[in-house]
Amino acid sequence: MDITAFARISPCTFAEVVTRDRVMDHGMKPLYPDMPRLVGPAYPVECPPGDNLMLHVAIHRAPEGSVIVCKAGDSNWAMAGGNVCAYAQQRGVAGLVVDGVIRDLAETRSNRFPVIARGVVPKPGVRKQVGTLNGPVVCGGVRVEPGDLVVGDEEGVVVVPAARAKEILEAAQARADNDAQTPLEAWVANHKKNIDAALAELGFTG
C-alpha cells in the first residue's frame, strides 16, 4: 500500500469520509509545534497503570514504518522518554500515538520524531507487567487493530481500518481534489443553499 498517498491528505479530509468513531478525541495532540504529519500502519500495545513494559518491547519489535499506538493505563507516569523515542526513530518507526503521557520532550522535539499524546510528565513508569502486544486496543476512544492506517497531525488523529484502506483513500482523495478545485465563491453559494434548505426543513423562519 502506498503510505505516501495517505500522507498527502489531511486528517480533516479523512474525517469527512469515515465514521465518527474512527476519529480520536481532541485530547490527543502533537507535543510540539510543526510536527511532521504521522502516517503508518498501527502496531498497537496496551499497558497496565503505572507500567510501560509493552511500549518498551514494541520499540524492538515494531516493523519499520509502523506507528506504535499505545493505550496507557493512566496519565500519571511517562510511557516513553528520549532514548525510547530516539531508538524507535533509529529503527525506522514512523512515530508514537500515546493515550497517556511521555517525558524528555526536548530531545524528541530536537529529533523531529512525531509523537501524539495527552501531555508530558517527568515521572517514569516501571516495567513489571505484561499487557497487549500488537493486538487490538482502544486509544483516544478509537478501536485500533494491527495494521490499521494511522494519520495524525495538528488537526487530530484518524484511524483508517486496514480492510477498507483503499476505498477510504480513494474517497478522501476525491474529496481533497474537489475541495482544491472549488473557489471560495462557489463554496459560499453552495453552503448558503444547503443551510437555507436545512432551516426550511426544520421549519425555521427567523
Order of alpha helices (4+ residues) and beta strands (2+ residues): alpha-alpha-beta-beta-alpha-beta-alpha-beta-beta-alpha-beta-beta-beta-beta-beta-beta-beta-alpha-alpha
